[in-house]
Amino acid sequence: MATGWAAEGAVQEQIDATVKDGIRRAQSRLPNGPGHANCINCGDAIPEARRNAIPGVSLCVKCQEAEDQDAVLFSGYNRRGSKDSQLR
Ligand SMILES: [Zn+2]
């Protein structure tokens, strides 16, 4: 290839930066760390499957649903849908 590996590397670097930026933005909306064993809102145990599915999860299903509903009401869009699309 005439452009050589340096130019390709620069493009890859840009892609990496974009991906990292996206991950950082997604993470800034989520709590960090391995997640909580108990809901920070009501203290109920959070099932391990849920903690595995959502790294850094801090709310039980009940509280998360209540929070999601609040988010939809206040922001006017489906936050769960946008969370999924950020990971693609
Ligand atoms: Zn809860």
PDB file of the backbone (N, CA, C, O) and the ligand in Angstrom, with CONECT records:
HET     ZN  A 101       1
ATOM      1  N   MET A   1       0.822  -1.201   0.000  1.00  0.00           N
ATOM      2  CA  MET A   1       0.000   0.000   0.000  1.00  0.00           C
ATOM      3  C   MET A   1       0.860   1.256   0.000  1.00  0.00           C
ATOM      4  O   MET A   1       1.834   1.347   0.747  1.00  0.00           O
ATOM      5  N   ALA A   2       0.497   2.232  -0.845  1.00  0.00           N
ATOM      6  CA  ALA A   2       1.341   3.409  -1.038  1.00  0.00           C
ATOM      7  C   ALA A   2       1.356   4.311   0.198  1.00  0.00           C
ATOM      8  O   ALA A   2       2.360   4.970   0.469  1.00  0.00           O
ATOM      9  N   THR A   3       0.301   4.344   0.915  1.00  0.00           N
ATOM     10  CA  THR A   3       0.245   5.253   2.061  1.00  0.00           C
ATOM     11  C   THR A   3       1.149   4.792   3.196  1.00  0.00           C
ATOM     12  O   THR A   3       1.571   5.597   4.025  1.00  0.00           O
ATOM     13  N   GLY A   4       1.442   3.507   3.232  1.00  0.00           N
ATOM     14  CA  GLY A   4       2.316   2.999   4.290  1.00  0.00           C
ATOM     15  C   GLY A   4       1.547   2.792   5.586  1.00  0.00           C
ATOM     16  O   GLY A   4       0.390   3.185   5.731  1.00  0.00           O
ATOM     17  N   TRP A   5       2.244   2.159   6.518  1.00  0.00           N
ATOM     18  CA  TRP A   5       1.534   1.776   7.741  1.00  0.00           C
ATOM     19  C   TRP A   5       1.305   2.944   8.688  1.00  0.00           C
ATOM     20  O   TRP A   5       0.411   2.900   9.532  1.00  0.00           O
ATOM     21  N   ALA A   6       2.138   4.021   8.541  1.00  0.00           N
ATOM     22  CA  ALA A   6       2.026   5.166   9.453  1.00  0.00           C
ATOM     23  C   ALA A   6       0.661   5.836   9.296  1.00  0.00           C
ATOM     24  O   ALA A   6      -0.006   6.140  10.284  1.00  0.00           O
ATOM     25  N   ALA A   7       0.252   6.064   8.040  1.00  0.00           N
ATOM     26  CA  ALA A   7      -1.031   6.729   7.808  1.00  0.00           C
ATOM     27  C   ALA A   7      -2.171   5.850   8.308  1.00  0.00           C
ATOM     28  O   ALA A   7      -3.125   6.319   8.930  1.00  0.00           O
ATOM     29  N   GLU A   8      -2.036   4.559   8.014  1.00  0.00           N
ATOM     30  CA  GLU A   8      -3.077   3.653   8.494  1.00  0.00           C
ATOM     31  C   GLU A   8      -3.129   3.675  10.020  1.00  0.00           C
ATOM     32  O   GLU A   8      -4.200   3.642  10.627  1.00  0.00           O
ATOM     33  N   GLY A   9      -1.939   3.732  10.621  1.00  0.00           N
ATOM     34  CA  GLY A   9      -1.894   3.787  12.075  1.00  0.00           C
ATOM     35  C   GLY A   9      -2.581   5.031  12.596  1.00  0.00           C
ATOM     36  O   GLY A   9      -3.254   4.991  13.626  1.00  0.00           O
ATOM     37  N   ALA A  10      -2.410   6.156  11.875  1.00  0.00           N
ATOM     38  CA  ALA A  10      -3.029   7.403  12.319  1.00  0.00           C
ATOM     39  C   ALA A  10      -4.548   7.277  12.280  1.00  0.00           C
ATOM     40  O   ALA A  10      -5.255   7.760  13.165  1.00  0.00           O
ATOM     41  N   VAL A  11      -5.030   6.615  11.232  1.00  0.00           N
ATOM     42  CA  VAL A  11      -6.483   6.434  11.125  1.00  0.00           C
ATOM     43  C   VAL A  11      -6.970   5.558  12.265  1.00  0.00           C
ATOM     44  O   VAL A  11      -7.991   5.830  12.897  1.00  0.00           O
ATOM     45  N   GLN A  12      -6.201   4.485  12.510  1.00  0.00           N
ATOM     46  CA  GLN A  12      -6.591   3.575  13.592  1.00  0.00           C
ATOM     47  C   GLN A  12      -6.580   4.302  14.941  1.00  0.00           C
ATOM     48  O   GLN A  12      -7.424   4.073  15.808  1.00  0.00           O
ATOM     49  N   GLU A  13      -5.584   5.190  15.080  1.00  0.00           N
ATOM     50  CA  GLU A  13      -5.498   5.960  16.322  1.00  0.00           C
ATOM     51  C   GLU A  13      -6.739   6.807  16.525  1.00  0.00           C
ATOM     52  O   GLU A  13      -7.262   6.935  17.632  1.00  0.00           O
ATOM     53  N   GLN A  14      -7.196   7.387  15.411  1.00  0.00           N
ATOM     54  CA  GLN A  14      -8.381   8.232  15.475  1.00  0.00           C
ATOM     55  C   GLN A  14      -9.599   7.392  15.852  1.00  0.00           C
ATOM     56  O   GLN A  14     -10.441   7.805  16.649  1.00  0.00           O
ATOM     57  N   ILE A  15      -9.666   6.192  15.252  1.00  0.00           N
ATOM     58  CA  ILE A  15     -10.783   5.296  15.579  1.00  0.00           C
ATOM     59  C   ILE A  15     -10.716   4.925  17.057  1.00  0.00           C
ATOM     60  O   ILE A  15     -11.724   4.956  17.763  1.00  0.00           O
ATOM     61  N   ASP A  16      -9.523   4.578  17.512  1.00  0.00           N
ATOM     62  CA  ASP A  16      -9.356   4.222  18.919  1.00  0.00           C
ATOM     63  C   ASP A  16      -9.809   5.369  19.823  1.00  0.00           C
ATOM     64  O   ASP A  16     -10.513   5.154  20.809  1.00  0.00           O
ATOM     65  N   ALA A  17      -9.396   6.589  19.473  1.00  0.00           N
ATOM     66  CA  ALA A  17      -9.738   7.745  20.286  1.00  0.00           C
ATOM     67  C   ALA A  17     -11.253   7.932  20.312  1.00  0.00           C
ATOM     68  O   ALA A  17     -11.833   8.254  21.349  1.00  0.00           O
ATOM     69  N   THR A  18     -11.881   7.728  19.163  1.00  0.00           N
ATOM     70  CA  THR A  18     -13.335   7.886  19.099  1.00  0.00           C
ATOM     71  C   THR A  18     -14.024   6.849  19.965  1.00  0.00           C
ATOM     72  O   THR A  18     -14.964   7.153  20.700  1.00  0.00           O
ATOM     73  N   VAL A  19     -13.536   5.610  19.864  1.00  0.00           N
ATOM     74  CA  VAL A  19     -14.131   4.526  20.650  1.00  0.00           C
ATOM     75  C   VAL A  19     -13.927   4.788  22.132  1.00  0.00           C
ATOM     76  O   VAL A  19     -14.848   4.641  22.936  1.00  0.00           O
ATOM     77  N   LYS A  20     -12.696   5.181  22.486  1.00  0.00           N
ATOM     78  CA  LYS A  20     -12.406   5.440  23.903  1.00  0.00           C
ATOM     79  C   LYS A  20     -13.256   6.584  24.426  1.00  0.00           C
ATOM     80  O   LYS A  20     -13.736   6.548  25.558  1.00  0.00           O
ATOM     81  N   ASP A  21     -13.437   7.600  23.590  1.00  0.00           N
ATOM     82  CA  ASP A  21     -14.252   8.733  23.983  1.00  0.00           C
ATOM     83  C   ASP A  21     -15.680   8.281  24.240  1.00  0.00           C
ATOM     84  O   ASP A  21     -16.318   8.699  25.207  1.00  0.00           O
ATOM     85  N   GLY A  22     -16.171   7.418  23.356  1.00  0.00           N
ATOM     86  CA  GLY A  22     -17.527   6.904  23.521  1.00  0.00           C
ATOM     87  C   GLY A  22     -17.669   6.095  24.789  1.00  0.00           C
ATOM     88  O   GLY A  22     -18.666   6.204  25.503  1.00  0.00           O
ATOM     89  N   ILE A  23     -16.657   5.277  25.066  1.00  0.00           N
ATOM     90  CA  ILE A  23     -16.690   4.453  26.276  1.00  0.00           C
ATOM     91  C   ILE A  23     -16.651   5.349  27.508  1.00  0.00           C
ATOM     92  O   ILE A  23     -17.383   5.141  28.476  1.00  0.00           O
ATOM     93  N   ARG A  24     -15.769   6.361  27.444  1.00  0.00           N
ATOM     94  CA  ARG A  24     -15.660   7.280  28.585  1.00  0.00           C
ATOM     95  C   ARG A  24     -16.995   7.969  28.834  1.00  0.00           C
ATOM     96  O   ARG A  24     -17.431   8.105  29.977  1.00  0.00           O
ATOM     97  N   ARG A  25     -17.641   8.401  27.751  1.00  0.00           N
ATOM     98  CA  ARG A  25     -18.912   9.099  27.895  1.00  0.00           C
ATOM     99  C   ARG A  25     -19.964   8.163  28.482  1.00  0.00           C
ATOM    100  O   ARG A  25     -20.763   8.555  29.333  1.00  0.00           O
ATOM    101  N   ALA A  26     -19.945   6.908  28.005  1.00  0.00           N
ATOM    102  CA  ALA A  26     -20.916   5.942  28.519  1.00  0.00           C
ATOM    103  C   ALA A  26     -20.647   5.663  29.991  1.00  0.00           C
ATOM    104  O   ALA A  26     -21.576   5.536  30.788  1.00  0.00           O
ATOM    105  N   GLN A  27     -19.360   5.569  30.349  1.00  0.00           N
ATOM    106  CA  GLN A  27     -19.007   5.236  31.727  1.00  0.00           C
ATOM    107  C   GLN A  27     -19.331   6.373  32.667  1.00  0.00           C
ATOM    108  O   GLN A  27     -19.658   6.144  33.832  1.00  0.00           O
ATOM    109  N   SER A  28     -19.244   7.601  32.174  1.00  0.00           N
ATOM    110  CA  SER A  28     -19.501   8.739  33.045  1.00  0.00           C
ATOM    111  C   SER A  28     -20.955   8.753  33.497  1.00  0.00           C
ATOM    112  O   SER A  28     -21.290   9.396  34.492  1.00  0.00           O
ATOM    113  N   ARG A  29     -21.816   8.052  32.776  1.00  0.00           N
ATOM    114  CA  ARG A  29     -23.227   7.992  33.174  1.00  0.00           C
ATOM    115  C   ARG A  29     -23.476   6.839  34.126  1.00  0.00           C
ATOM    116  O   ARG A  29     -24.543   6.748  34.732  1.00  0.00           O
ATOM    117  N   LEU A  30     -22.499   5.962  34.258  1.00  0.00           N
ATOM    118  CA  LEU A  30     -22.674   4.786  35.100  1.00  0.00           C
ATOM    119  C   LEU A  30     -21.740   4.861  36.302  1.00  0.00           C
ATOM    120  O   LEU A  30     -20.668   5.460  36.225  1.00  0.00           O
ATOM    121  N   PRO A  31     -22.144   4.264  37.391  1.00  0.00           N
ATOM    122  CA  PRO A  31     -21.230   4.189  38.536  1.00  0.00           C
ATOM    123  C   PRO A  31     -20.033   3.313  38.172  1.00  0.00           C
ATOM    124  O   PRO A  31     -20.165   2.361  37.402  1.00  0.00           O
ATOM    125  N   ASN A  32     -18.880   3.632  38.722  1.00  0.00           N
ATOM    126  CA  ASN A  32     -17.694   2.823  38.462  1.00  0.00           C
ATOM    127  C   ASN A  32     -17.613   1.671  39.445  1.00  0.00           C
ATOM    128  O   ASN A  32     -18.387   1.597  40.399  1.00  0.00           O
ATOM    129  N   GLY A  33     -16.677   0.781  39.206  1.00  0.00           N
ATOM    130  CA  GLY A  33     -16.460  -0.306  40.142  1.00  0.00           C
ATOM    131  C   GLY A  33     -17.225  -1.560  39.746  1.00  0.00           C
ATOM    132  O   GLY A  33     -17.936  -1.582  38.741  1.00  0.00           O
ATOM    133  N   PRO A  34     -17.070  -2.578  40.533  1.00  0.00           N
ATOM    134  CA  PRO A  34     -17.633  -3.885  40.221  1.00  0.00           C
ATOM    135  C   PRO A  34     -19.132  -3.966  40.456  1.00  0.00           C
ATOM    136  O   PRO A  34     -19.745  -4.992  40.158  1.00  0.00           O
ATOM    137  N   GLY A  35     -19.721  -2.935  40.972  1.00  0.00           N
ATOM    138  CA  GLY A  35     -21.153  -2.971  41.243  1.00  0.00           C
ATOM    139  C   GLY A  35     -21.424  -3.199  42.709  1.00  0.00           C
ATOM    140  O   GLY A  35     -20.523  -3.526  43.482  1.00  0.00           O
ATOM    141  N   HIS A  36     -22.656  -3.027  43.078  1.00  0.00           N
ATOM    142  CA  HIS A  36     -23.041  -3.131  44.476  1.00  0.00           C
ATOM    143  C   HIS A  36     -23.790  -4.429  44.725  1.00  0.00           C
ATOM    144  O   HIS A  36     -24.593  -4.861  43.898  1.00  0.00           O
ATOM    145  N   ALA A  37     -23.528  -5.040  45.853  1.00  0.00           N
ATOM    146  CA  ALA A  37     -24.233  -6.268  46.213  1.00  0.00           C
ATOM    147  C   ALA A  37     -25.658  -5.949  46.625  1.00  0.00           C
ATOM    148  O   ALA A  37     -26.564  -6.772  46.492  1.00  0.00           O
ATOM    149  N   ASN A  38     -25.836  -4.736  47.126  1.00  0.00           N
ATOM    150  CA  ASN A  38     -27.171  -4.314  47.558  1.00  0.00           C
ATOM    151  C   ASN A  38     -27.537  -2.997  46.898  1.00  0.00           C
ATOM    152  O   ASN A  38     -26.680  -2.156  46.624  1.00  0.00           O
ATOM    153  N   CYS A  39     -28.803  -2.840  46.654  1.00  0.00           N
ATOM    154  CA  CYS A  39     -29.311  -1.614  46.044  1.00  0.00           C
ATOM    155  C   CYS A  39     -28.960  -0.413  46.917  1.00  0.00           C
ATOM    156  O   CYS A  39     -29.187  -0.434  48.127  1.00  0.00           O
ATOM    157  N   ILE A  40     -28.406   0.636  46.305  1.00  0.00           N
ATOM    158  CA  ILE A  40     -28.025   1.815  47.090  1.00  0.00           C
ATOM    159  C   ILE A  40     -29.258   2.621  47.475  1.00  0.00           C
ATOM    160  O   ILE A  40     -29.192   3.508  48.326  1.00  0.00           O
ATOM    161  N   ASN A  41     -30.367   2.307  46.849  1.00  0.00           N
ATOM    162  CA  ASN A  41     -31.587   3.066  47.134  1.00  0.00           C
ATOM    163  C   ASN A  41     -32.410   2.422  48.242  1.00  0.00           C
ATOM    164  O   ASN A  41     -32.793   3.092  49.200  1.00  0.00           O
ATOM    165  N   CYS A  42     -32.688   1.106  48.115  1.00  0.00           N
ATOM    166  CA  CYS A  42     -33.566   0.473  49.096  1.00  0.00           C
ATOM    167  C   CYS A  42     -32.862  -0.616  49.899  1.00  0.00           C
ATOM    168  O   CYS A  42     -33.424  -1.116  50.874  1.00  0.00           O
ATOM    169  N   GLY A  43     -31.629  -0.998  49.506  1.00  0.00           N
ATOM    170  CA  GLY A  43     -30.874  -1.963  50.291  1.00  0.00           C
ATOM    171  C   GLY A  43     -31.167  -3.416  49.952  1.00  0.00           C
ATOM    172  O   GLY A  43     -30.581  -4.322  50.544  1.00  0.00           O
ATOM    173  N   ASP A  44     -32.067  -3.645  49.006  1.00  0.00           N
ATOM    174  CA  ASP A  44     -32.340  -5.015  48.575  1.00  0.00           C
ATOM    175  C   ASP A  44     -31.110  -5.604  47.917  1.00  0.00           C
ATOM    176  O   ASP A  44     -30.314  -4.885  47.312  1.00  0.00           O
ATOM    177  N   ALA A  45     -30.952  -6.933  48.039  1.00  0.00           N
ATOM    178  CA  ALA A  45     -29.845  -7.593  47.357  1.00  0.00           C
ATOM    179  C   ALA A  45     -30.045  -7.516  45.848  1.00  0.00           C
ATOM    180  O   ALA A  45     -31.152  -7.702  45.344  1.00  0.00           O
ATOM    181  N   ILE A  46     -28.955  -7.238  45.137  1.00  0.00           N
ATOM    182  CA  ILE A  46     -29.010  -7.223  43.676  1.00  0.00           C
ATOM    183  C   ILE A  46     -28.527  -8.583  43.182  1.00  0.00           C
ATOM    184  O   ILE A  46     -27.408  -8.977  43.509  1.00  0.00           O
ATOM    185  N   PRO A  47     -29.325  -9.313  42.408  1.00  0.00           N
ATOM    186  CA  PRO A  47     -28.924 -10.643  41.942  1.00  0.00           C
ATOM    187  C   PRO A  47     -27.609 -10.590  41.176  1.00  0.00           C
ATOM    188  O   PRO A  47     -27.333  -9.641  40.443  1.00  0.00           O
ATOM    189  N   GLU A  48     -26.801 -11.638  41.365  1.00  0.00           N
ATOM    190  CA  GLU A  48     -25.483 -11.654  40.729  1.00  0.00           C
ATOM    191  C   GLU A  48     -25.601 -11.568  39.210  1.00  0.00           C
ATOM    192  O   GLU A  48     -24.766 -10.945  38.555  1.00  0.00           O
ATOM    193  N   ALA A  49     -26.629 -12.189  38.653  1.00  0.00           N
ATOM    194  CA  ALA A  49     -26.811 -12.156  37.198  1.00  0.00           C
ATOM    195  C   ALA A  49     -26.985 -10.725  36.712  1.00  0.00           C
ATOM    196  O   ALA A  49     -26.473 -10.342  35.660  1.00  0.00           O
ATOM    197  N   ARG A  50     -27.722  -9.939  37.502  1.00  0.00           N
ATOM    198  CA  ARG A  50     -27.936  -8.540  37.129  1.00  0.00           C
ATOM    199  C   ARG A  50     -26.630  -7.754  37.229  1.00  0.00           C
ATOM    200  O   ARG A  50     -26.336  -6.903  36.390  1.00  0.00           O
ATOM    201  N   ARG A  51     -25.849  -8.057  38.276  1.00  0.00           N
ATOM    202  CA  ARG A  51     -24.567  -7.345  38.440  1.00  0.00           C
ATOM    203  C   ARG A  51     -23.602  -7.700  37.311  1.00  0.00           C
ATOM    204  O   ARG A  51     -22.825  -6.863  36.851  1.00  0.00           O
ATOM    205  N   ASN A  52     -23.667  -8.957  36.874  1.00  0.00           N
ATOM    206  CA  ASN A  52     -22.807  -9.364  35.770  1.00  0.00           C
ATOM    207  C   ASN A  52     -23.241  -8.710  34.460  1.00  0.00           C
ATOM    208  O   ASN A  52     -22.417  -8.337  33.624  1.00  0.00           O
ATOM    209  N   ALA A  53     -24.562  -8.583  34.309  1.00  0.00           N
ATOM    210  CA  ALA A  53     -25.090  -8.029  33.060  1.00  0.00           C
ATOM    211  C   ALA A  53     -24.830  -6.536  32.962  1.00  0.00           C
ATOM    212  O   ALA A  53     -24.636  -6.006  31.869  1.00  0.00           O
ATOM    213  N   ILE A  54     -24.827  -5.848  34.119  1.00  0.00           N
ATOM    214  CA  ILE A  54     -24.663  -4.396  34.133  1.00  0.00           C
ATOM    215  C   ILE A  54     -23.524  -4.048  35.067  1.00  0.00           C
ATOM    216  O   ILE A  54     -23.750  -3.855  36.262  1.00  0.00           O
ATOM    217  N   PRO A  55     -22.295  -3.962  34.551  1.00  0.00           N
ATOM    218  CA  PRO A  55     -21.152  -3.632  35.409  1.00  0.00           C
ATOM    219  C   PRO A  55     -21.374  -2.288  36.106  1.00  0.00           C
ATOM    220  O   PRO A  55     -21.760  -1.300  35.481  1.00  0.00           O
ATOM    221  N   GLY A  56     -21.125  -2.278  37.392  1.00  0.00           N
ATOM    222  CA  GLY A  56     -21.267  -1.031  38.142  1.00  0.00           C
ATOM    223  C   GLY A  56     -22.701  -0.731  38.546  1.00  0.00           C
ATOM    224  O   GLY A  56     -23.011   0.365  39.014  1.00  0.00           O
ATOM    225  N   VAL A  57     -23.567  -1.710  38.362  1.00  0.00           N
ATOM    226  CA  VAL A  57     -24.976  -1.481  38.709  1.00  0.00           C
ATOM    227  C   VAL A  57     -25.101  -1.182  40.205  1.00  0.00           C
ATOM    228  O   VAL A  57     -24.411  -1.790  41.023  1.00  0.00           O
ATOM    229  N   SER A  58     -25.974  -0.255  40.552  1.00  0.00           N
ATOM    230  CA  SER A  58     -26.103   0.112  41.962  1.00  0.00           C
ATOM    231  C   SER A  58     -27.555   0.102  42.418  1.00  0.00           C
ATOM    232  O   SER A  58     -27.845   0.390  43.579  1.00  0.00           O
ATOM    233  N   LEU A  59     -28.467  -0.228  41.511  1.00  0.00           N
ATOM    234  CA  LEU A  59     -29.882  -0.232  41.877  1.00  0.00           C
ATOM    235  C   LEU A  59     -30.483  -1.602  41.583  1.00  0.00           C
ATOM    236  O   LEU A  59     -30.090  -2.263  40.622  1.00  0.00           O
ATOM    237  N   CYS A  60     -31.432  -2.026  42.408  1.00  0.00           N
ATOM    238  CA  CYS A  60     -32.147  -3.258  42.130  1.00  0.00           C
ATOM    239  C   CYS A  60     -33.108  -3.015  40.960  1.00  0.00           C
ATOM    240  O   CYS A  60     -33.297  -1.883  40.515  1.00  0.00           O
ATOM    241  N   VAL A  61     -33.704  -4.100  40.479  1.00  0.00           N
ATOM    242  CA  VAL A  61     -34.582  -3.979  39.310  1.00  0.00           C
ATOM    243  C   VAL A  61     -35.707  -2.984  39.572  1.00  0.00           C
ATOM    244  O   VAL A  61     -36.031  -2.150  38.727  1.00  0.00           O
ATOM    245  N   LYS A  62     -36.298  -3.092  40.769  1.00  0.00           N
ATOM    246  CA  LYS A  62     -37.433  -2.223  41.114  1.00  0.00           C
ATOM    247  C   LYS A  62     -37.040  -0.756  41.035  1.00  0.00           C
ATOM    248  O   LYS A  62     -37.727   0.051  40.408  1.00  0.00           O
ATOM    249  N   CYS A  63     -35.916  -0.419  41.686  1.00  0.00           N
ATOM    250  CA  CYS A  63     -35.503   0.981  41.739  1.00  0.00           C
ATOM    251  C   CYS A  63     -35.030   1.451  40.364  1.00  0.00           C
ATOM    252  O   CYS A  63     -35.258   2.598  39.980  1.00  0.00           O
ATOM    253  N   GLN A  64     -34.364   0.548  39.620  1.00  0.00           N
ATOM    254  CA  GLN A  64     -33.896   0.928  38.291  1.00  0.00           C
ATOM    255  C   GLN A  64     -35.082   1.256  37.388  1.00  0.00           C
ATOM    256  O   GLN A  64     -35.047   2.210  36.611  1.00  0.00           O
ATOM    257  N   GLU A  65     -36.137   0.439  37.508  1.00  0.00           N
ATOM    258  CA  GLU A  65     -37.322   0.681  36.685  1.00  0.00           C
ATOM    259  C   GLU A  65     -37.953   2.016  37.041  1.00  0.00           C
ATOM    260  O   GLU A  65     -38.378   2.778  36.172  1.00  0.00           O
ATOM    261  N   ALA A  66     -38.004   2.280  38.344  1.00  0.00           N
ATOM    262  CA  ALA A  66     -38.574   3.563  38.787  1.00  0.00           C
ATOM    263  C   ALA A  66     -37.729   4.710  38.258  1.00  0.00           C
ATOM    264  O   ALA A  66     -38.252   5.732  37.813  1.00  0.00           O
ATOM    265  N   GLU A  67     -36.402   4.524  38.313  1.00  0.00           N
ATOM    266  CA  GLU A  67     -35.499   5.573  37.842  1.00  0.00           C
ATOM    267  C   GLU A  67     -35.618   5.768  36.332  1.00  0.00           C
ATOM    268  O   GLU A  67     -35.630   6.894  35.835  1.00  0.00           O
ATOM    269  N   ASP A  68     -35.705   4.634  35.604  1.00  0.00           N
ATOM    270  CA  ASP A  68     -35.856   4.719  34.151  1.00  0.00           C
ATOM    271  C   ASP A  68     -37.126   5.466  33.786  1.00  0.00           C
ATOM    272  O   ASP A  68     -37.150   6.262  32.847  1.00  0.00           O
ATOM    273  N   GLN A  69     -38.190   5.194  34.549  1.00  0.00           N
ATOM    274  CA  GLN A  69     -39.447   5.866  34.257  1.00  0.00           C
ATOM    275  C   GLN A  69     -39.305   7.350  34.502  1.00  0.00           C
ATOM    276  O   GLN A  69     -39.799   8.164  33.722  1.00  0.00           O
ATOM    277  N   ASP A  70     -38.626   7.708  35.591  1.00  0.00           N
ATOM    278  CA  ASP A  70     -38.374   9.120  35.859  1.00  0.00           C
ATOM    279  C   ASP A  70     -37.591   9.747  34.724  1.00  0.00           C
ATOM    280  O   ASP A  70     -37.893  10.854  34.278  1.00  0.00           O
ATOM    281  N   ALA A  71     -36.565   9.015  34.257  1.00  0.00           N
ATOM    282  CA  ALA A  71     -35.711   9.554  33.205  1.00  0.00           C
ATOM    283  C   ALA A  71     -36.513   9.794  31.940  1.00  0.00           C
ATOM    284  O   ALA A  71     -36.329  10.803  31.260  1.00  0.00           O
ATOM    285  N   VAL A  72     -37.412   8.854  31.624  1.00  0.00           N
ATOM    286  CA  VAL A  72     -38.236   9.011  30.425  1.00  0.00           C
ATOM    287  C   VAL A  72     -39.138  10.227  30.588  1.00  0.00           C
ATOM    288  O   VAL A  72     -39.309  11.020  29.662  1.00  0.00           O
ATOM    289  N   LEU A  73     -39.712  10.359  31.781  1.00  0.00           N
ATOM    290  CA  LEU A  73     -40.625  11.475  32.010  1.00  0.00           C
ATOM    291  C   LEU A  73     -39.893  12.803  31.908  1.00  0.00           C
ATOM    292  O   LEU A  73     -40.394  13.759  31.315  1.00  0.00           O
ATOM    293  N   PHE A  74     -38.686  12.853  32.499  1.00  0.00           N
ATOM    294  CA  PHE A  74     -37.998  14.136  32.566  1.00  0.00           C
ATOM    295  C   PHE A  74     -37.256  14.490  31.275  1.00  0.00           C
ATOM    296  O   PHE A  74     -37.180  15.659  30.899  1.00  0.00           O
ATOM    297  N   SER A  75     -36.713  13.480  30.604  1.00  0.00           N
ATOM    298  CA  SER A  75     -35.904  13.776  29.431  1.00  0.00           C
ATOM    299  C   SER A  75     -36.686  13.617  28.139  1.00  0.00           C
ATOM    300  O   SER A  75     -36.296  14.168  27.109  1.00  0.00           O
ATOM    301  N   GLY A  76     -37.776  12.876  28.177  1.00  0.00           N
ATOM    302  CA  GLY A  76     -38.603  12.731  26.993  1.00  0.00           C
ATOM    303  C   GLY A  76     -38.102  11.714  25.997  1.00  0.00           C
ATOM    304  O   GLY A  76     -38.597  11.651  24.872  1.00  0.00           O
ATOM    305  N   TYR A  77     -37.124  10.913  26.395  1.00  0.00           N
ATOM    306  CA  TYR A  77     -36.701   9.844  25.492  1.00  0.00           C
ATOM    307  C   TYR A  77     -36.345   8.602  26.292  1.00  0.00           C
ATOM    308  O   TYR A  77     -36.155   8.655  27.507  1.00  0.00           O
ATOM    309  N   ASN A  78     -36.261   7.494  25.587  1.00  0.00           N
ATOM    310  CA  ASN A  78     -36.018   6.218  26.263  1.00  0.00           C
ATOM    311  C   ASN A  78     -34.542   6.043  26.525  1.00  0.00           C
ATOM    312  O   ASN A  78     -33.757   5.798  25.609  1.00  0.00           O
ATOM    313  N   ARG A  79     -34.169   6.174  27.803  1.00  0.00           N
ATOM    314  CA  ARG A  79     -32.747   6.126  28.148  1.00  0.00           C
ATOM    315  C   ARG A  79     -32.175   4.736  27.938  1.00  0.00           C
ATOM    316  O   ARG A  79     -31.019   4.581  27.543  1.00  0.00           O
ATOM    317  N   ARG A  80     -33.001   3.717  28.206  1.00  0.00           N
ATOM    318  CA  ARG A  80     -32.495   2.353  28.052  1.00  0.00           C
ATOM    319  C   ARG A  80     -32.108   2.102  26.595  1.00  0.00           C
ATOM    320  O   ARG A  80     -31.102   1.447  26.323  1.00  0.00           O
ATOM    321  N   GLY A  81     -32.906   2.623  25.658  1.00  0.00           N
ATOM    322  CA  GLY A  81     -32.602   2.441  24.235  1.00  0.00           C
ATOM    323  C   GLY A  81     -31.292   3.109  23.871  1.00  0.00           C
ATOM    324  O   GLY A  81     -30.490   2.540  23.131  1.00  0.00           O
ATOM    325  N   SER A  82     -31.065   4.315  24.385  1.00  0.00           N
ATOM    326  CA  SER A  82     -29.848   5.027  24.003  1.00  0.00           C
ATOM    327  C   SER A  82     -28.621   4.383  24.640  1.00  0.00           C
ATOM    328  O   SER A  82     -27.521   4.434  24.090  1.00  0.00           O
ATOM    329  N   LYS A  83     -28.829   3.767  25.830  1.00  0.00           N
ATOM    330  CA  LYS A  83     -27.706   3.115  26.488  1.00  0.00           C
ATOM    331  C   LYS A  83     -27.216   1.953  25.632  1.00  0.00           C
ATOM    332  O   LYS A  83     -26.014   1.725  25.496  1.00  0.00           O
ATOM    333  N   ASP A  84     -28.172   1.223  25.056  1.00  0.00           N
ATOM    334  CA  ASP A  84     -27.812   0.093  24.203  1.00  0.00           C
ATOM    335  C   ASP A  84     -27.060   0.559  22.970  1.00  0.00           C
ATOM    336  O   ASP A  84     -26.065  -0.051  22.577  1.00  0.00           O
ATOM    337  N   SER A  85     -27.530   1.638  22.358  1.00  0.00           N
ATOM    338  CA  SER A  85     -26.921   2.048  21.112  1.00  0.00           C
ATOM    339  C   SER A  85     -25.521   2.606  21.314  1.00  0.00           C
ATOM    340  O   SER A  85     -24.723   2.636  20.378  1.00  0.00           O
ATOM    341  N   GLN A  86     -25.215   3.052  22.542  1.00  0.00           N
ATOM    342  CA  GLN A  86     -23.875   3.566  22.800  1.00  0.00           C
ATOM    343  C   GLN A  86     -22.818   2.474  22.729  1.00  0.00           C
ATOM    344  O   GLN A  86     -21.641   2.740  22.485  1.00  0.00           O
ATOM    345  N   LEU A  87     -23.256   1.253  22.944  1.00  0.00           N
ATOM    346  CA  LEU A  87     -22.302   0.163  22.994  1.00  0.00           C
ATOM    347  C   LEU A  87     -22.044  -0.425  21.622  1.00  0.00           C
ATOM    348  O   LEU A  87     -21.215  -1.325  21.482  1.00  0.00           O
ATOM    349  N   ARG A  88     -22.740   0.069  20.605  1.00  0.00           N
ATOM    350  CA  ARG A  88     -22.535  -0.481  19.265  1.00  0.00           C
ATOM    351  C   ARG A  88     -21.537   0.333  18.483  1.00  0.00           C
ATOM    352  O   ARG A  88     -21.244   0.011  17.331  1.00  0.00           O
TER     353      ARG A  88
HETATM  354 ZN    ZN A 101     -33.793  -0.937  45.231  1.00  0.00          ZN2+
END
